[in-house]
Amino acid sequence: MTRRTARIDRAAATRGAIPRAAERLFAEHGIAAVSNRRISEAAELGDSAAVGYHFGTRTEPVRAIAHEHGDRIERIRVSVVGEPVGSPNLRDWVSCLVRPMTLHSDSLGTPTWYARFAAQVMADPALHGVVTEESMRSESLLLSLKGMDRCLPELPDHVRTERWNMALYLTRQVCVERERALAEGLATAHADWEELATSLIDALTGLWAAPVTCQP
């Protein structure tokens, strides 16, 4: 029983070490540039085949990383989204989309790799659906989007889609730049994640409320 328990504990430790090592390497070097062997070495595993043994395809470590962070972000969003229920204020709902990400990033300490990991995955045609799928399973995110939609009833569908993509890109890149600067010990534009969130919410509220002058 003791030997079996020890094997189970070692397997669990290995399965935990692989995503942590993969997240950092994917964030710093890109998905395609990182081999399973390199992940195994970074995780200090003696067996170079450990990644394939425990996770199978390359998609599975990515999914495991996205799922872990997605669960933590969801818990934050659930607590945040309850505040503006029924609010007609666009900024309140934009805040529900931004603050879960910045609060999560703040909770991770320094250095962190999640923002850069997510950006790398979203840039990969074969993998970006993993992060998108993880996000869209969030009931609190859908509630936030519905709240924002009620504040923008006359916004054409094609403009709504375009601005949503713009908002996602801006949020992701602003978080990436701060995460990278903190990891490298460089100066940042904002004193902390809360200040960055406020600035980002200001900008995105203006983006969503901007007039529509371009017709399809």
Beta strands, then each sheet from edge to edge (+ up, - down):
end
